Each structure stands twice: as structure tokens, then as C-alpha cells.
Amino acid sequence: MDSNSPNPTPPPTSKGRRWLQRLGWAGFMFFLIKGLVWLAVFYGLGRMVGLD
């Protein structure tokens, strides 16, 4: 394929990078917030049972 073609193939990317690009920022923020919520839940449970 020459460089003047209308749809050049994109450079190869790693599998993880392609997954993140498909996921997008909305997915990233969802999982970040979900993880932080779980950390808060376990922290609160630990305080409730006296594991200060």
C-alpha cells in the first residue's frame, strides 16, 4: 500500500492499548469510580468491626 492511499493502515498497537481505546474515557471513569467505591466499602466494614 502506498502512502497516498485514502485509508492507510494504522500503525500496529499493543492489545492492551487497543482495548483501552475501545473502552474510552467513560469506561475508564466507570471502573475507577467503581474501584474507589469498593475501597470505601471495605474501609467502612473494617472500621465497623474495629480493625481501625
C-alpha positions as CSV (number, residue, x, y, z in Angstrom):
1,M,0.0,0.0,0.0
2,D,1.5,3.4,-0.9
3,S,1.4,6.4,1.4
4,N,-1.0,8.3,-0.8
5,S,-3.9,5.8,-0.4
6,P,-7.0,7.3,1.2
7,N,-7.2,4.7,4.1
8,P,-3.7,3.8,5.2
9,T,-3.5,1.1,7.7
10,P,-2.9,2.4,11.3
11,P,0.4,1.6,13.0
12,P,0.3,-1.7,15.0
13,T,-0.7,-1.2,18.6
14,S,-0.5,-3.4,21.6
15,K,-3.5,-5.5,22.6
16,G,-3.9,-3.6,25.9
17,R,-3.8,-0.2,24.1
18,R,-6.4,-1.2,21.6
19,W,-8.7,-2.4,24.5
20,L,-8.3,0.9,26.3
21,Q,-9.1,2.9,23.1
22,R,-12.3,0.9,22.6
23,L,-13.2,1.2,26.3
24,G,-12.8,5.0,26.2
25,W,-12.8,7.5,28.9
26,A,-16.4,6.8,30.1
27,G,-15.5,3.2,30.7
28,F,-12.2,4.2,32.4
29,M,-14.1,6.6,34.8
30,F,-16.8,3.9,35.5
31,F,-14.2,1.4,36.6
32,L,-12.2,3.9,38.5
33,I,-15.2,5.1,40.5
34,K,-16.4,1.5,41.0
35,G,-13.0,0.6,42.4
36,L,-12.9,3.6,44.7
37,V,-16.4,2.8,46.0
38,W,-15.3,-0.8,46.8
39,L,-12.3,0.5,48.7
40,A,-14.6,2.8,50.7
41,V,-17.0,-0.1,51.4
42,F,-14.2,-2.3,52.7
43,Y,-12.7,0.6,54.7
44,G,-16.1,1.2,56.3
45,L,-16.6,-2.5,57.1
46,G,-13.2,-2.6,58.6
47,R,-14.0,0.3,60.9
48,M,-17.3,-1.2,61.8
49,V,-15.7,-4.4,63.1
50,G,-13.0,-2.5,64.9
51,L,-10.0,-3.1,62.6
52,D,-9.0,0.6,62.9
